């Protein structure tokens, strides 16, 4: 995906605790960077997490799928841009596309799928309309909306 397809980017700096002996970011930290990006994306939508509207509806969002592909390593003290967009909204799930850049160089790409669910029953429930509407308003390219699963998810 081209960087220009992302309206949202969050800048972060690689900290010493996130690198290995060679000064390269340990691979597991990229999922943390993805999580930070998604959290800041929700804030940009006007719905910081945890979302009061979501909790009031008796819902929460749960990670279902994570995919990551490494292109080039990040190093200690690099400034990184975590780019986030929602290319697809399912009936009960949201798919996030993410890319991490240092300047114009793509370092990592991947995706996350979150499922909307009732926290007490742990059963999938439809993505609330307020969240779908906020994503539609925010994205440059409207997300594909499907009734089925996304990125390998069954919901």
Protein Blocks (a to p, Z undefined) as FASTA:
>chain_A
ZZklpmbdcdddddfklpcfkopacfklmmmmmmmmmmmmmmmnopacddfklmmnopac
ddfbdcdddfbdcdehiacddddddfbdcfkbccddddddehjbcfbgcddddddddfkl
opacdddfklmmmmmmmpmbacdddfbdeehiaZZ
